[in-house]
Amino acid sequence: TTNSNVNESSWVLSRCFDFTQSAKPVFSVDIWSNTPRGVDGAVLQYNENGNIENDANWIVVGTVGSGVNWYDDQGISNSPGNQLSGDLGWTGDASSSGGKYSNYQKAIFKLDNLIGKPKVVFRIAFASSQASKDGFAFDNIFIGERSRVVLIENFTNSSTASANVHNDLYRTFGNSAEIVKVQYHTPFPGNDPLNALNTQMNNARAAFYGITSAPTARVDGDFVNGNLINWLPKYYDDRVLTPSLIKLDVTAVKTGSTVKISTTITNNSGQSVPLAGVHIFTTVVEKSIVSASLLGNSGNSEFVYVAKQMLPSSTGLIIPNNLAAGQSYTAPDVIWENNTGDAIAVSVQSVEGNNKNVFQSTIISNPPQPDVVTGLGDLLVA
């Protein structure tokens, strides 16, 4: 390699993109930097008016600390892209970034602000003042739709008012198109009417994660210590921007008095996905509970996406083999016999030790429902 040029101000221009039909647009790119930190750097910008020669018409995509691996600093002295303010960008090298740039890093950012715009052009702009280091490199650009739906599981107990803020955040958080929510009720710290309705299922799911206190939450099978408000927004943003290697197709068809739930998993990646021994969890949930007898006495006004039954049991179904690139696997059908809820959540998840990674999730919000309406107290759920 050679050093970057003295007093360089350059860019690489994209073709024009139409976002009028986009729902969840995303930009991802593999990046590598070897520049004097805070002096030289690179930035992603977009233009929507067609006048690409005027730097003032180029708008910076994102901010420091947003997205995944998105920008290292602000106030970069050579102002990549001749920014009007901020001077944001990727900058530094392996030593100044704590080893980050020892290898290529995947940077990912949502493009939701561009939804509906018909003519958008991108550029990656680079600026340097001295030929002292290699510069900036990028590869594998992807501009398309986000593929991951994030599973958020809430574990709560209606006996304690200290859980209310936590519960409200879970209830109101996020874009429903990219989130599957499931709420379980624990037997601790006090009695909970919803736990009592299906103690085995709720307790089994808490035990699956080793949970011994509530409230708490898991996001795609993982969590960060501390109050939910302090870690959920950033953790969710990172997770939803991580592409899923698999696609889930779930159907619910009424057959007689019961509902047949079918799940097909397709490997959309160019590599084998290690799914042997991974489980498929199918959970019937009730989207809204406002009955005073089930809310407890601690001031909750509503519980949402409350787990009512796991099918065929709380252990789910086991995927027998890994999936080769492009391969699909259709799981045995699950039969929903008792009308206990009004939505079906499905997730594909590792179950080994501390690895509870969720590969993908989906929800059927308005499925056909079984004819038999049975109180949960009458159900024996394995």
Sine and cosine of phi, psi and omega as CSV:
sin_phi,cos_phi,sin_psi,cos_psi,sin_omega,cos_omega
0.00,0.00,0.31,-0.95,0.06,-1.00
-0.84,-0.54,0.26,-0.97,0.00,-1.00
-0.96,0.27,0.37,-0.93,0.09,-1.00
-0.92,0.39,0.25,-0.97,-0.07,-1.00
-0.98,0.21,0.41,-0.91,0.12,-0.99
-0.95,0.32,0.71,-0.71,0.03,-1.00
0.79,0.62,0.70,0.71,0.00,-1.00
-0.99,0.13,0.68,-0.74,0.15,-0.99
-0.63,-0.78,0.99,-0.12,-0.14,-0.99
-0.70,-0.72,0.18,-0.98,0.03,-1.00
-0.38,-0.92,0.31,-0.95,0.11,-0.99
-0.89,-0.45,0.80,-0.60,-0.15,-0.99
-0.98,-0.19,0.62,-0.79,0.05,-1.00
-1.00,-0.08,0.10,-1.00,0.21,-0.98
-0.97,0.24,0.00,-1.00,0.01,-1.00
-1.00,0.08,0.68,-0.74,0.00,-1.00
-0.89,-0.46,0.59,-0.80,0.03,-1.00
-0.94,-0.33,0.89,-0.46,-0.04,-1.00
-0.96,-0.29,0.29,0.96,-0.05,-1.00
-0.92,0.38,-0.42,0.91,0.00,-1.00
-0.96,-0.28,0.15,0.99,-0.05,-1.00
-0.98,0.18,0.54,-0.84,0.06,-1.00
-0.89,-0.46,-0.63,0.78,-0.04,-1.00
-0.65,-0.76,0.88,0.47,-0.10,-0.99
-0.94,0.34,0.53,-0.85,-0.03,-1.00
-0.55,-0.83,0.49,-0.87,0.09,-1.00
-0.87,-0.50,0.79,-0.61,0.10,-0.99
-0.73,-0.68,0.52,-0.86,-0.05,-1.00
-0.38,-0.92,0.60,-0.80,0.14,-0.99
-1.00,0.06,0.79,-0.61,-0.10,-1.00
-0.82,-0.58,0.43,-0.91,0.10,-0.99
-0.52,-0.86,0.70,-0.72,-0.05,-1.00
-0.76,-0.65,0.67,-0.74,0.15,-0.99
-0.62,-0.79,0.97,0.22,-0.07,-1.00
-0.71,-0.70,0.34,-0.94,0.14,-0.99
-0.91,0.42,0.87,-0.49,-0.09,-1.00
-0.88,0.48,0.73,-0.68,0.04,-1.00
0.98,0.17,-0.05,1.00,-0.01,-1.00
-0.94,-0.35,-0.87,0.49,0.06,-1.00
-0.96,-0.27,0.39,-0.92,0.02,-1.00
0.00,-1.00,0.00,-1.00,-0.01,-1.00
-0.72,-0.69,0.40,-0.92,-0.05,-1.00
-0.54,-0.84,0.46,-0.89,0.14,-0.99
-0.98,-0.19,0.75,-0.66,0.02,-1.00
-0.74,-0.67,0.34,-0.94,0.09,-1.00
-0.74,-0.67,0.37,-0.93,0.00,-1.00
-0.71,-0.71,0.70,-0.71,-0.02,-1.00
-0.82,-0.57,0.05,1.00,-0.02,-1.00
-0.95,-0.32,-0.02,1.00,0.07,-1.00
1.00,0.05,-0.25,0.97,0.03,-1.00
-1.00,0.01,1.00,0.04,-0.12,-0.99
-1.00,0.04,-0.13,0.99,-0.05,-1.00
-0.99,0.11,-0.34,0.94,-0.01,-1.00
-1.00,-0.10,0.90,-0.44,-0.03,-1.00
-0.86,0.51,-0.44,0.90,-0.02,-1.00
-0.92,0.39,-0.30,0.95,0.00,-1.00
-1.00,0.01,0.00,1.00,0.00,-1.00
-0.99,-0.14,0.80,-0.60,-0.08,-1.00
-0.95,-0.31,0.74,-0.67,-0.01,-1.00
-0.94,0.34,0.71,-0.71,0.06,-1.00
-1.00,-0.01,0.89,-0.45,0.12,-0.99
1.00,0.09,0.01,-1.00,-0.02,-1.00
-0.67,-0.74,0.17,-0.98,0.07,-1.00
-0.90,0.44,0.73,-0.68,0.05,-1.00
1.00,0.06,-0.08,1.00,0.04,-1.00
-1.00,-0.10,0.24,-0.97,0.01,-1.00
0.88,0.48,-0.40,-0.92,0.04,-1.00
-0.91,-0.41,0.85,-0.53,-0.03,-1.00
0.80,0.60,0.65,0.76,-0.09,-1.00
-0.98,-0.20,0.96,-0.28,0.04,-1.00
0.90,0.43,0.63,-0.78,-0.04,-1.00
-0.98,-0.22,-0.44,0.90,-0.16,-0.99
-0.32,-0.95,0.24,-0.97,0.19,-0.98
-0.85,-0.53,0.21,-0.98,-0.03,-1.00
0.96,0.29,0.45,0.89,0.06,-1.00
-0.90,0.43,0.85,-0.52,-0.24,-0.97
-0.89,0.45,-0.51,0.86,-0.02,-1.00
-1.00,0.00,0.03,1.00,0.15,-0.99
0.75,0.67,0.96,0.29,0.04,-1.00
-0.85,0.53,0.74,-0.67,-0.06,-1.00
0.98,0.21,0.14,0.99,0.00,-1.00
0.76,0.65,0.81,0.58,-0.05,-1.00
-0.90,0.43,0.56,-0.83,0.02,-1.00
-0.95,0.32,-0.48,0.87,0.03,-1.00
-0.34,-0.94,0.28,-0.96,0.09,-1.00
1.00,0.04,-0.76,0.66,-0.03,-1.00
0.76,0.65,0.83,0.55,-0.03,-1.00
-1.00,0.09,0.31,-0.95,0.14,-0.99
0.31,-0.95,0.06,-1.00,0.15,-0.99
-0.99,0.11,0.76,-0.65,-0.08,-1.00
-0.41,-0.91,0.43,-0.90,0.04,-1.00
0.95,-0.31,-0.10,-0.99,0.00,-1.00
-0.65,-0.76,-0.13,-0.99,-0.07,-1.00
-0.87,0.50,-0.63,0.78,-0.05,-1.00
-0.96,0.28,-0.62,0.79,-0.04,-1.00
-0.99,0.13,-0.19,0.98,-0.03,-1.00
-0.94,-0.34,0.27,0.96,-0.01,-1.00
0.92,0.38,0.51,0.86,0.02,-1.00
1.00,0.00,-0.03,1.00,-0.05,-1.00
-0.82,0.58,-0.68,0.73,-0.08,-1.00
-0.99,-0.11,0.42,0.91,0.17,-0.98
-0.92,0.40,-0.45,0.89,0.04,-1.00
-0.63,-0.78,0.16,-0.99,0.10,-1.00
-0.87,0.50,0.59,-0.81,0.06,-1.00
-0.86,-0.50,0.61,-0.79,0.05,-1.00
-1.00,0.02,0.87,-0.50,0.05,-1.00
-0.97,-0.24,0.72,-0.69,-0.09,-1.00
-0.69,-0.73,0.65,-0.76,0.00,-1.00
-0.52,-0.86,0.65,-0.76,0.08,-1.00
-0.93,0.36,0.59,-0.81,0.07,-1.00
-0.91,-0.42,0.55,0.84,-0.09,-1.00
-0.87,0.49,-0.47,0.88,0.01,-1.00
-0.94,0.35,-0.19,0.98,0.00,-1.00
-0.99,-0.13,-0.04,1.00,0.01,-1.00
-0.85,0.52,0.77,-0.64,0.02,-1.00
1.00,-0.07,-0.19,0.98,-0.04,-1.00
-1.00,0.06,0.76,-0.64,-0.14,-0.99
-1.00,0.06,-0.40,0.92,-0.11,-0.99
-0.66,-0.75,0.99,-0.13,-0.04,-1.00
-0.81,-0.58,0.76,-0.65,0.06,-1.00
-0.89,-0.45,0.64,-0.77,0.02,-1.00
-0.93,-0.37,0.40,-0.92,0.21,-0.98
-0.55,-0.84,0.58,-0.81,0.21,-0.98
-0.98,-0.21,0.90,-0.44,-0.08,-1.00
-0.95,-0.30,0.63,-0.78,-0.03,-1.00
-0.79,-0.61,0.59,-0.81,0.05,-1.00
-0.64,-0.77,0.67,-0.74,0.06,-1.00
-0.57,-0.82,0.39,-0.92,-0.01,-1.00
-0.93,-0.36,-0.56,0.83,-0.03,-1.00
-0.79,-0.62,0.51,-0.86,0.01,-1.00
-1.00,0.06,0.89,0.45,-0.11,-0.99
-0.96,-0.27,-0.31,0.95,-0.02,-1.00
-0.61,-0.79,0.09,-1.00,-0.09,-1.00
-0.89,0.45,-0.65,0.76,-0.03,-1.00
0.91,-0.41,-0.67,-0.74,-0.12,-0.99
-0.73,-0.68,0.65,-0.76,0.01,-1.00
-0.74,-0.67,0.49,-0.87,0.05,-1.00
-0.55,-0.83,0.36,-0.93,-0.05,-1.00
-0.34,-0.94,0.22,-0.98,0.14,-0.99
0.82,0.58,0.80,0.60,0.06,-1.00
-0.96,0.29,0.71,-0.70,0.10,-0.99
-0.77,-0.64,0.80,-0.59,0.11,-0.99
-0.83,-0.56,0.94,-0.35,-0.07,-1.00
-0.21,-0.98,-0.54,-0.84,-0.07,-1.00
-0.97,-0.25,0.60,-0.80,0.10,-1.00
-0.92,0.40,0.61,-0.80,-0.11,-0.99
-0.94,-0.35,-0.24,0.97,-0.12,-0.99
-1.00,-0.06,0.66,-0.75,0.21,-0.98
-0.93,-0.38,0.82,-0.58,-0.16,-0.99
-1.00,-0.05,0.73,-0.69,0.07,-1.00
-1.00,-0.02,0.85,-0.52,0.10,-1.00
-0.91,-0.41,0.89,-0.45,0.02,-1.00
-0.95,-0.33,0.81,-0.58,0.00,-1.00
-0.96,-0.28,0.75,-0.66,0.06,-1.00
-0.90,-0.44,0.90,-0.43,-0.13,-0.99
-0.65,-0.76,0.07,-1.00,0.01,-1.00
-0.53,-0.85,0.77,-0.64,-0.12,-0.99
-0.99,0.13,0.03,1.00,-0.04,-1.00
-0.99,0.10,-0.22,0.98,-0.11,-0.99
-0.85,-0.53,0.80,-0.60,0.02,-1.00
-0.93,0.36,-0.31,0.95,-0.01,-1.00
-0.92,0.39,-0.24,0.97,0.02,-1.00
-1.00,0.03,-0.12,0.99,-0.15,-0.99
-0.90,0.43,-0.69,0.72,0.01,-1.00
-0.90,0.44,-0.68,0.74,0.06,-1.00
-0.86,0.51,-0.74,0.67,-0.02,-1.00
-0.89,0.45,-0.64,0.77,0.00,-1.00
-0.91,0.42,-0.63,0.78,0.04,-1.00
-0.90,0.44,-0.72,0.70,0.05,-1.00
-0.86,0.52,-0.69,0.72,-0.08,-1.00
-0.90,0.43,-0.62,0.79,-0.13,-0.99
-0.98,-0.19,-0.08,1.00,-0.19,-0.98
-0.98,0.21,0.70,-0.71,0.35,-0.94
1.00,0.06,0.15,-0.99,0.04,-1.00
-1.00,0.02,0.88,-0.47,-0.12,-0.99
-0.88,0.47,-0.38,0.93,0.00,-1.00
-0.95,0.32,-0.29,0.96,-0.05,-1.00
-0.84,-0.55,0.27,0.96,-0.02,-1.00
-0.69,-0.72,0.67,-0.74,0.27,-0.96
-0.92,-0.38,0.82,-0.57,0.00,-1.00
-0.94,-0.34,0.65,-0.76,0.12,-0.99
-0.63,-0.78,0.78,-0.63,-0.02,-1.00
-0.91,-0.42,0.77,-0.64,0.05,-1.00
-0.92,-0.39,0.48,-0.88,-0.02,-1.00
-0.90,-0.43,0.83,-0.56,-0.09,-1.00
-1.00,-0.01,0.30,-0.95,0.07,-1.00
-1.00,0.08,0.04,1.00,-0.02,-1.00
-0.80,-0.60,0.52,-0.85,0.15,0.99
-1.00,0.09,-0.10,1.00,-0.01,-1.00
-0.53,-0.85,-0.07,-1.00,-0.01,-1.00
-0.90,0.43,0.64,-0.77,-0.02,-1.00
-0.69,-0.72,0.85,-0.53,-0.05,-1.00
-0.87,0.50,-0.59,0.81,-0.02,-1.00
-0.96,0.27,-0.52,0.85,0.13,-0.99
-0.91,0.41,-0.64,0.77,-0.04,-1.00
-0.91,0.42,-0.47,0.88,0.00,-1.00
-0.93,0.36,-0.53,0.85,0.03,-1.00
-0.53,-0.85,0.94,0.35,-0.09,-1.00
-0.86,0.50,-0.68,0.74,-0.08,-1.00
-0.88,0.48,-0.75,0.67,-0.03,-1.00
-0.90,0.44,-0.76,0.65,-0.03,-1.00
-0.88,0.48,-0.71,0.71,-0.03,-1.00
-0.93,0.36,-0.58,0.82,0.02,-1.00
-0.91,0.42,-0.64,0.77,-0.01,-1.00
-0.94,0.35,-0.63,0.77,0.08,-1.00
-0.89,0.46,-0.66,0.75,0.01,-1.00
-0.92,0.39,-0.54,0.84,0.04,-1.00
-0.82,0.57,-0.61,0.79,0.01,-1.00
-0.99,-0.12,-0.05,1.00,-0.06,-1.00
0.95,0.31,0.50,0.87,-0.05,-1.00
-0.99,0.13,0.78,-0.63,-0.01,-1.00
-0.81,-0.59,0.02,1.00,0.05,-1.00
-0.56,-0.83,0.45,-0.89,-0.01,-1.00
-0.67,-0.74,0.49,-0.87,0.16,0.99
-1.00,0.08,0.44,-0.90,0.12,-0.99
-0.38,-0.92,0.09,-1.00,-0.03,-1.00
-0.52,-0.85,0.34,-0.94,0.12,-0.99
-0.77,-0.64,0.71,-0.70,0.02,-1.00
-0.90,-0.43,0.92,-0.38,-0.11,-0.99
0.76,0.65,0.62,0.79,0.11,-0.99
1.00,0.01,0.02,1.00,-0.07,-1.00
-0.75,-0.66,0.07,-1.00,-0.03,-1.00
-0.32,-0.95,0.16,-0.99,0.10,-0.99
-0.82,-0.57,0.65,-0.76,0.03,-1.00
-0.89,0.46,0.55,-0.83,0.04,-1.00
0.91,-0.41,0.04,-1.00,0.00,-1.00
-0.89,0.46,0.61,-0.79,-0.07,-1.00
-0.84,0.54,-0.63,0.77,-0.04,-1.00
-0.89,0.46,-0.43,0.90,-0.06,-1.00
-0.99,0.16,-0.32,0.95,-0.08,-1.00
-0.76,-0.65,-0.36,0.93,-0.09,-1.00
-0.88,0.47,-0.75,0.66,-0.07,-1.00
-0.85,0.53,-0.75,0.66,-0.03,-1.00
-0.94,0.34,-0.65,0.76,-0.01,-1.00
-0.90,0.44,-0.67,0.75,0.03,-1.00
-0.90,0.44,-0.70,0.72,0.00,-1.00
-0.85,0.52,-0.69,0.73,0.02,-1.00
-0.90,0.44,-0.65,0.76,-0.08,-1.00
-0.95,0.31,-0.69,0.72,-0.05,-1.00
-0.93,0.38,-0.36,0.93,0.03,-1.00
-1.00,0.04,-0.09,1.00,0.04,-1.00
-1.00,0.05,0.91,-0.42,-0.07,-1.00
-0.86,0.51,0.62,-0.79,0.10,-0.99
-1.00,0.04,0.65,-0.76,0.00,-1.00
-0.99,0.15,-0.22,0.98,-0.06,-1.00
-0.80,-0.60,0.37,-0.93,0.07,-1.00
-0.90,-0.44,0.69,-0.73,0.02,-1.00
-0.95,-0.32,0.79,-0.62,0.14,-0.99
-0.87,-0.49,0.91,-0.42,-0.05,-1.00
-0.84,-0.54,0.76,-0.65,0.06,-1.00
-0.83,-0.55,0.49,-0.87,0.07,-1.00
-0.77,-0.63,0.89,-0.45,-0.07,-1.00
-0.83,-0.55,0.78,-0.63,0.01,-1.00
-0.98,0.18,0.77,-0.64,0.02,-1.00
-0.78,-0.63,0.96,-0.26,-0.11,-0.99
0.93,0.37,-0.84,-0.54,-0.03,-1.00
-0.99,-0.15,-0.06,1.00,-0.04,-1.00
-0.90,-0.43,0.12,-0.99,-0.01,-1.00
-0.86,-0.51,0.78,-0.62,0.03,-1.00
-0.99,-0.12,0.85,-0.53,-0.02,-1.00
-0.96,-0.28,0.85,-0.52,-0.04,-1.00
-0.89,-0.45,0.71,-0.70,-0.02,-1.00
-0.81,-0.59,0.80,-0.59,0.09,-1.00
-0.86,-0.50,0.75,-0.66,0.01,-1.00
-0.94,-0.34,0.78,-0.63,0.01,-1.00
-0.85,-0.53,0.75,-0.66,0.06,-1.00
-0.99,0.15,0.95,-0.30,-0.02,-1.00
-1.00,-0.01,0.00,1.00,-0.07,-1.00
-1.00,-0.05,0.06,-1.00,0.05,-1.00
-0.99,-0.12,0.34,0.94,-0.05,-1.00
-0.64,-0.77,0.27,-0.96,0.08,-1.00
-0.95,0.33,0.64,-0.77,0.02,-1.00
-0.94,-0.34,0.83,-0.56,-0.08,-1.00
-0.97,0.23,1.00,0.07,-0.05,-1.00
-0.96,-0.28,-0.07,1.00,0.02,-1.00
-0.87,0.50,0.84,-0.55,-0.03,-1.00
1.00,0.04,-0.13,0.99,0.08,-1.00
-0.96,0.28,0.50,-0.87,-0.08,-1.00
-0.96,-0.29,0.49,-0.87,0.17,-0.99
-0.96,-0.27,0.88,-0.47,0.01,-1.00
-0.97,-0.26,0.81,-0.59,0.02,-1.00
-0.89,-0.46,0.87,-0.50,-0.12,-0.99
-0.81,-0.59,0.82,-0.57,0.13,-0.99
-0.99,0.12,0.80,-0.60,-0.03,-1.00
-0.83,-0.56,0.40,-0.92,0.15,-0.99
-0.96,-0.27,0.84,-0.54,-0.17,-0.99
-0.93,0.37,-0.48,0.88,-0.01,-1.00
-0.50,-0.86,0.77,-0.63,0.10,-1.00
-0.83,-0.55,0.86,-0.51,-0.01,-1.00
-0.80,-0.60,0.06,1.00,0.01,-1.00
-0.91,0.41,0.80,-0.60,-0.05,-1.00
-0.86,0.50,-0.52,0.85,-0.04,-1.00
-0.94,0.35,-0.34,0.94,-0.01,-1.00
-0.97,-0.25,-0.23,0.97,-0.04,-1.00
-0.99,0.12,-0.23,0.97,-0.05,-1.00
0.98,0.18,-0.17,-0.99,-0.11,-0.99
-0.90,-0.43,0.39,0.92,-0.10,-0.99
-0.96,-0.28,0.21,0.98,0.12,-0.99
0.99,-0.14,0.14,0.99,0.06,-1.00
-0.95,0.31,0.66,-0.75,0.00,-1.00
-0.98,-0.18,-0.39,0.92,-0.02,-1.00
-0.27,-0.96,0.63,-0.78,0.21,-0.98
-0.93,-0.37,0.63,-0.77,-0.06,-1.00
-0.83,-0.55,0.55,-0.84,0.04,-1.00
0.77,0.64,0.80,0.60,-0.03,-1.00
-0.99,0.12,0.79,-0.62,0.02,-1.00
-0.91,0.41,0.76,-0.65,0.03,-1.00
-0.90,-0.43,-0.51,0.86,-0.05,-1.00
-0.31,-0.95,0.67,-0.74,0.10,-0.99
-0.95,-0.31,0.74,-0.68,-0.13,-0.99
-0.88,-0.48,0.63,-0.78,-0.14,0.99
-0.95,0.31,-0.21,0.98,0.05,-1.00
-0.33,-0.95,0.00,-1.00,-0.01,-1.00
-0.94,0.34,-0.21,0.98,0.04,-1.00
-1.00,-0.03,-0.15,0.99,0.09,-1.00
0.94,0.33,-0.39,-0.92,0.04,-1.00
-0.91,-0.42,0.54,-0.84,-0.04,-1.00
-0.98,-0.21,0.77,-0.64,0.08,-1.00
-0.99,0.17,0.80,-0.60,-0.15,-0.99
-0.98,0.19,-0.47,0.89,-0.15,-0.99
-0.65,-0.76,0.32,-0.95,0.18,-0.98
-0.92,0.39,0.35,-0.94,0.03,-1.00
-0.95,-0.32,0.85,-0.53,0.09,-1.00
-0.95,0.30,0.28,-0.96,0.01,-1.00
-0.81,0.58,0.80,-0.60,0.03,-1.00
0.99,0.13,-0.12,0.99,-0.06,-1.00
-0.99,0.17,0.49,-0.87,0.06,-1.00
-0.86,-0.51,0.44,-0.90,0.08,-1.00
-0.70,-0.71,0.79,-0.61,0.07,-1.00
-0.96,-0.27,0.87,-0.50,-0.05,-1.00
-0.97,0.24,0.35,-0.94,0.13,-0.99
-0.83,0.56,0.60,-0.80,-0.01,-1.00
-0.89,0.45,0.56,-0.83,0.10,-0.99
-0.95,-0.31,0.71,-0.70,-0.03,-1.00
-0.97,-0.25,0.83,-0.56,0.05,-1.00
-0.98,-0.18,0.93,-0.38,-0.13,-0.99
-0.97,-0.22,-0.53,0.85,-0.13,-0.99
-0.90,-0.44,0.80,-0.61,-0.08,-1.00
-0.97,0.25,1.00,-0.06,-0.06,-1.00
-0.91,-0.40,-0.12,0.99,-0.04,-1.00
-0.34,-0.94,-0.16,-0.99,-0.08,-1.00
-0.71,-0.71,0.30,0.95,0.10,-1.00
-0.42,-0.91,0.35,-0.94,-0.03,-1.00
-0.80,-0.60,0.87,-0.49,0.04,-1.00
-0.97,-0.24,0.72,-0.69,0.00,-1.00
-0.78,-0.63,0.72,-0.69,0.04,-1.00
-0.67,-0.74,0.49,-0.87,0.07,-1.00
-0.93,-0.37,0.87,-0.49,-0.24,-0.97
-0.58,-0.81,0.63,-0.77,0.15,-0.99
-0.94,0.34,0.47,-0.88,-0.04,-1.00
-0.78,-0.63,0.06,1.00,-0.13,-0.99
-1.00,0.07,0.86,-0.51,0.13,-0.99
0.81,0.59,-0.79,-0.62,0.00,-1.00
-1.00,0.08,-0.06,1.00,0.01,-1.00
-1.00,0.01,0.99,-0.16,0.02,-1.00
-0.91,-0.41,0.52,0.86,-0.05,-1.00
-0.84,0.54,0.72,-0.69,0.08,-1.00
-0.99,-0.14,0.85,-0.53,-0.02,-1.00
-0.97,0.23,-0.64,0.76,0.00,-1.00
-0.17,-0.98,0.42,-0.91,0.02,-1.00
-0.65,-0.76,0.32,-0.95,0.11,-0.99
-0.39,-0.92,0.24,-0.97,0.02,-1.00
-0.62,-0.78,0.65,-0.76,0.19,-0.98
-0.98,-0.20,0.94,-0.35,-0.17,-0.98
-0.98,0.18,-0.47,0.88,-0.04,-1.00
-0.68,-0.73,0.92,0.39,-0.04,-1.00
-0.98,0.20,0.31,-0.95,0.23,-0.97
-0.89,0.46,0.47,-0.88,-0.09,-1.00
-0.86,-0.51,0.50,-0.86,0.03,-1.00
-0.89,0.46,0.38,-0.92,0.01,-1.00
-0.97,0.25,-0.52,0.85,-0.11,-0.99
-0.99,0.16,0.88,-0.48,0.06,-1.00
-0.99,-0.17,0.91,-0.41,-0.10,-1.00
-0.81,-0.59,0.75,-0.66,0.09,-1.00
-0.88,0.47,0.63,-0.77,-0.02,-1.00
-0.88,0.48,-0.44,0.90,0.03,-1.00
-0.91,0.42,-0.36,0.93,0.01,-1.00
-1.00,0.00,-0.12,0.99,-0.05,-1.00
-1.00,0.01,0.60,-0.80,0.19,-0.98
-0.94,-0.34,0.96,-0.27,-0.06,-1.00
-0.98,-0.21,0.86,-0.51,-0.06,-1.00
-0.91,0.42,0.00,0.00,0.00,0.00
